[in-house]
């Protein structure tokens, strides 16, 4: 039982200064969002590091056929 999964390409690329993104998708207020992390946050003058995770969010859009459009990671996030 269940649906079959089919590879359709990459949803988003690697995050800056990180080899993982641990993504999550959520709908809120009729909009869809991709949450992920990168490692660029500067704390007390110390630049980001691979083990430091900064939460990021960008909008996620769907095509008319229900497939997801690729998400471009931004430094601004959502407005």
Backbone as ProteinMPNN parsed JSONL, in Angstrom:
{"seq_chain_A": "XXXXXXXXXXXXXXXXXXXXXXXXXXXXXXXXXXXXXXXXXXXXXXXXXXXXXXXXXXXXXXXXXXXXXXXXXXXXXXX", "coords_chain_A": {"N_chain_A": [[0.821, -1.191, 0.0], [0.268, 2.376, -0.335], [1.918, 5.225, -1.84], [3.972, 5.469, -4.725], [7.307, 6.596, -4.818], [8.983, 8.954, -6.811], [11.933, 10.126, -8.208], [12.487, 13.528, -8.864], [14.353, 15.446, -9.248], [16.514, 17.955, -7.782], [15.463, 19.756, -4.925], [16.493, 21.966, -3.574], [19.762, 23.436, -3.257], [22.964, 22.713, -1.68], [23.496, 24.124, 1.546], [25.028, 27.238, 2.525], [28.276, 26.996, 3.792], [27.822, 24.545, 5.046], [27.275, 21.036, 5.206], [24.926, 19.726, 5.421], [21.328, 20.19, 5.424], [18.966, 19.582, 6.704], [16.035, 19.686, 5.976], [12.613, 20.905, 6.156], [9.121, 21.036, 5.485], [6.379, 23.234, 5.583], [2.997, 24.393, 5.854], [1.446, 27.498, 6.201], [-0.979, 29.866, 6.885], [-2.016, 29.663, 4.287], [0.208, 29.692, 2.661], [3.206, 28.054, 1.508], [6.226, 26.815, 2.94], [9.775, 26.308, 2.993], [11.857, 25.122, 5.371], [15.153, 25.146, 6.601], [18.683, 24.768, 7.337], [21.7, 26.729, 7.575], [25.195, 27.546, 7.916], [26.169, 30.129, 8.619], [25.931, 32.128, 10.497], [27.163, 34.767, 12.44], [28.579, 35.062, 15.591], [29.327, 37.007, 18.316], [31.48, 38.111, 16.88], [32.695, 35.874, 15.821], [32.988, 34.01, 12.96], [30.644, 31.997, 11.058], [30.446, 28.413, 11.449], [30.925, 24.999, 10.441], [29.611, 23.258, 12.248], [27.771, 24.919, 13.43], [24.433, 25.852, 13.394], [22.141, 27.749, 11.624], [18.849, 28.7, 11.483], [16.834, 28.831, 8.601], [14.441, 30.144, 6.243], [12.477, 29.913, 3.331], [10.109, 30.692, 0.761], [8.045, 28.171, -0.679], [6.957, 26.931, -3.718], [4.437, 25.455, -5.789], [4.002, 23.626, -8.832], [1.388, 23.567, -11.368], [0.836, 20.832, -11.749], [1.306, 19.732, -9.296], [3.898, 19.159, -8.557], [6.922, 20.24, -6.917], [8.431, 23.451, -7.149], [11.854, 24.327, -7.75], [13.688, 25.617, -4.962], [15.232, 28.637, -4.32], [17.8, 29.433, -2.241], [17.911, 32.128, -0.006], [19.498, 34.995, 1.485], [17.943, 36.796, 2.741], [15.55, 35.565, 3.475], [12.039, 35.237, 4.184], [9.591, 37.834, 3.625]], "CA_chain_A": [[0.0, 0.0, 0.0], [1.009, 3.625, -0.345], [2.24, 5.77, -3.155], [5.335, 5.236, -5.172], [8.131, 7.798, -4.861], [9.733, 9.097, -8.046], [12.893, 11.223, -8.167], [12.145, 14.593, -9.811], [15.406, 16.453, -9.231], [16.89, 18.579, -6.519], [14.57, 20.823, -4.485], [17.369, 23.096, -3.286], [21.154, 23.001, -3.193], [23.611, 22.682, -0.366], [23.488, 25.405, 2.247], [26.329, 27.87, 2.659], [29.138, 26.607, 4.908], [27.24, 23.392, 5.722], [27.106, 19.881, 4.314], [23.558, 19.234, 5.617], [20.352, 21.278, 5.562], [17.851, 19.087, 7.515], [14.874, 20.466, 5.547], [11.245, 20.612, 6.561], [8.139, 21.799, 4.719], [5.186, 23.535, 6.373], [2.019, 25.332, 5.299], [0.936, 28.419, 7.208], [-1.716, 30.978, 6.297], [-2.212, 29.465, 2.858], [1.504, 29.736, 1.968], [4.088, 26.933, 1.812], [7.572, 27.258, 3.298], [10.852, 25.337, 3.184], [12.766, 25.448, 6.467], [16.428, 24.443, 6.494], [19.703, 25.511, 8.072], [23.034, 26.906, 7.012], [26.165, 27.732, 9.002], [26.822, 31.405, 8.348], [25.684, 33.084, 11.569], [28.311, 35.281, 13.191], [28.264, 35.282, 17.001], [30.434, 37.673, 19.031], [32.596, 38.313, 15.963], [33.191, 34.596, 15.304], [32.272, 33.616, 11.747], [29.944, 30.724, 11.088], [31.248, 27.19, 11.386], [30.153, 23.87, 9.931], [28.77, 22.703, 13.308], [26.793, 25.91, 13.92], [23.29, 25.822, 12.495], [21.268, 28.911, 11.625], [17.587, 28.35, 10.845], [16.486, 29.642, 7.435], [13.145, 29.821, 5.639], [12.142, 30.522, 2.051], [8.819, 30.227, 0.255], [8.006, 27.001, -1.554], [5.846, 27.034, -4.67], [4.098, 24.232, -6.507], [3.559, 23.697, -10.216], [-0.005, 23.132, -11.506], [0.724, 19.37, -11.659], [1.553, 19.314, -7.919], [5.321, 19.028, -8.261], [7.499, 21.417, -6.268], [9.403, 24.245, -7.909], [13.117, 24.452, -7.016], [13.762, 26.74, -4.033], [16.502, 29.348, -4.283], [18.09, 29.874, -0.878], [18.208, 33.544, 0.062], [20.014, 35.484, 2.756], [16.894, 37.611, 3.335], [14.417, 34.782, 3.95], [10.742, 35.73, 3.733], [9.199, 39.183, 4.088]], "C_chain_A": [[0.86, 1.249, 0.0], [1.279, 4.091, -1.755], [3.701, 5.517, -3.466], [6.079, 6.559, -5.271], [8.925, 7.806, -6.151], [10.644, 10.312, -7.941], [12.55, 12.236, -9.24], [13.205, 15.688, -9.833], [15.6, 17.037, -7.847], [15.931, 19.717, -6.174], [15.35, 22.1, -4.19], [18.794, 22.573, -3.168], [21.671, 22.907, -1.773], [23.579, 24.075, 0.248], [24.911, 25.931, 2.39], [27.036, 27.418, 3.935], [28.606, 25.407, 5.682], [27.087, 22.249, 4.738], [25.761, 19.195, 4.53], [22.617, 20.434, 5.65], [19.171, 20.873, 6.453], [16.549, 19.826, 7.202], [13.561, 19.996, 6.157], [10.315, 21.513, 5.77], [6.907, 22.002, 5.59], [4.303, 24.513, 5.612], [1.518, 26.194, 6.439], [0.245, 29.574, 6.497], [-1.904, 30.876, 4.795], [-0.942, 29.534, 2.019], [2.329, 28.525, 2.398], [5.513, 27.442, 2.009], [8.522, 26.071, 3.401], [11.749, 25.872, 4.285], [14.018, 24.594, 6.305], [17.441, 25.174, 7.364], [20.947, 25.697, 7.226], [23.984, 27.13, 8.184], [26.919, 29.042, 8.803], [26.68, 32.43, 9.473], [26.974, 33.473, 12.282], [27.864, 35.571, 14.618], [29.496, 35.857, 17.684], [31.678, 37.809, 18.154], [33.191, 37.041, 15.395], [32.34, 34.185, 14.107], [31.63, 32.25, 11.915], [30.884, 29.541, 10.931], [30.343, 26.037, 10.98], [29.214, 23.303, 10.997], [27.73, 23.665, 13.847], [25.656, 26.003, 12.929], [22.402, 27.044, 12.699], [19.998, 28.546, 10.862], [17.264, 29.352, 9.741], [15.104, 29.223, 6.937], [12.985, 30.593, 4.338], [10.815, 29.945, 1.588], [9.01, 29.058, -0.71], [6.776, 27.132, -2.439], [5.668, 25.706, -5.392], [3.712, 24.551, -7.943], [2.104, 23.241, -10.283], [-0.194, 21.612, -11.387], [1.036, 18.832, -10.263], [3.015, 19.104, -7.576], [5.844, 20.338, -7.662], [8.465, 22.129, -7.202], [10.695, 24.309, -7.102], [13.119, 25.724, -6.157], [15.164, 27.333, -4.079], [16.706, 29.842, -2.854], [18.5, 31.341, -0.903], [18.817, 33.893, 1.416], [18.943, 36.285, 3.486], [15.781, 36.78, 3.971], [13.127, 35.37, 3.432], [10.466, 37.117, 4.3], [7.718, 39.246, 4.283]], "O_chain_A": [[2.052, 1.186, 0.302], [0.915, 3.435, -2.731], [4.538, 5.374, -2.575], [5.525, 7.543, -5.762], [9.48, 6.781, -6.547], [10.183, 11.407, -7.62], [12.343, 11.87, -10.397], [12.967, 16.759, -10.39], [14.935, 16.657, -6.883], [15.62, 20.548, -7.027], [14.9, 23.195, -4.527], [18.996, 21.372, -2.994], [20.919, 23.009, -0.804], [23.63, 25.08, -0.462], [25.875, 25.164, 2.377], [26.459, 27.454, 5.022], [28.909, 25.264, 6.867], [26.8, 22.473, 3.562], [25.48, 18.182, 3.89], [23.054, 21.563, 5.877], [18.438, 21.748, 6.917], [16.013, 20.519, 8.067], [13.423, 18.858, 6.605], [10.683, 22.636, 5.423], [6.443, 21.074, 6.252], [4.781, 25.342, 4.837], [1.201, 25.69, 7.516], [0.824, 30.191, 5.604], [-1.946, 31.893, 4.103], [-1.007, 29.444, 0.793], [2.174, 28.026, 3.513], [5.95, 28.376, 1.337], [8.141, 24.982, 3.832], [12.334, 26.947, 4.152], [13.928, 23.432, 5.909], [17.076, 26.117, 8.065], [21.214, 24.937, 6.295], [23.599, 26.92, 9.335], [28.15, 29.068, 8.816], [27.27, 33.508, 9.391], [27.769, 32.618, 12.672], [26.865, 36.26, 14.823], [30.576, 35.267, 17.638], [32.799, 37.641, 18.633], [34.101, 37.105, 14.568], [31.124, 34.031, 14.222], [32.008, 31.46, 12.78], [31.968, 29.654, 10.359], [29.126, 26.103, 11.159], [28.102, 22.897, 10.659], [26.884, 23.267, 14.648], [25.889, 26.213, 11.739], [21.969, 27.331, 13.815], [20.073, 28.124, 9.708], [17.402, 30.561, 9.923], [14.655, 28.102, 7.176], [13.317, 31.776, 4.257], [10.442, 28.838, 1.977], [9.994, 28.978, -1.444], [5.68, 27.413, -1.952], [6.616, 24.943, -5.577], [3.163, 25.615, -8.23], [1.625, 22.592, -9.353], [-1.258, 21.153, -10.973], [1.035, 17.619, -10.055], [3.344, 18.89, -6.41], [5.271, 21.406, -7.881], [9.216, 21.498, -7.944], [10.638, 24.343, -5.872], [12.617, 26.768, -6.573], [16.156, 26.626, -3.902], [15.879, 30.584, -2.323], [19.329, 31.75, -1.716], [18.656, 33.147, 2.382], [19.011, 36.445, 4.705], [15.133, 37.24, 4.911], [13.109, 35.948, 2.345], [11.033, 37.516, 5.317], [7.19, 40.29, 4.668]]}, "name": "protein", "num_of_chains": 1, "seq": "XXXXXXXXXXXXXXXXXXXXXXXXXXXXXXXXXXXXXXXXXXXXXXXXXXXXXXXXXXXXXXXXXXXXXXXXXXXXXXX"}
